[in-house]
Amino acid sequence: MNTLIKGGRVIDPASGLDEKTDIALAGSAVAAIKNIAPDFVPTPSSTPPAAS
């Protein structure tokens, strides 16, 4: 399952990264942060997004 999180907050103390950016997940692994490949296709969800 591929998931795309738009505008998520990423904090990585090791690299000093602390910003809102896009995150691509492939299965249970992080596939990309910030520079998402144009051919990355999220798996369609069968459930509606949670209410904020």
N, C-alpha and C positions, 0 to 999 in steps of 0.2 A: 504494500500500500504506500503510495506516494502522497505526502502532505506538504502543502505550502502555507506557511504562516506569514501573513503580511503585516509588517510594522510591529513585530514582536521585540521585546527588549532583550538584548543579549549582553550578558556580563561574563567576561573571561579575565579574571585577575592576572593570569599568566601572561597574556598578551597586552593587557591594559585596555581591552575593548569594553566599552560601556555605551551602547547606543541602541536606538530603535532601528531595526532593519528587517529585511525579509530572510526567512530561514526555510530551506528545503530539506525535508526528511524523506529518506528512502528506506522503507521498512522501519526499523527502530534506530537507524543511524542517521546522523547529520550528514547530508549530501553537500550542502553549500550554505554559506552565510554571506549575505550581501550580494555577491555576484552569481545570481541564479542563471543557469544555462537556459537559453531561449527555448530549447527543446524539452525542458523539464515539464512533465504533464502530471498534475495532481490526480489521484484516483477520485472519481466522483463519490460523494458521501451519500449514504442511504438514509441518514438522519439529518434533520434540520439543525443549524447551529444553535448553541445554547443562548438563551436570552441574557443580556447584559444587566 
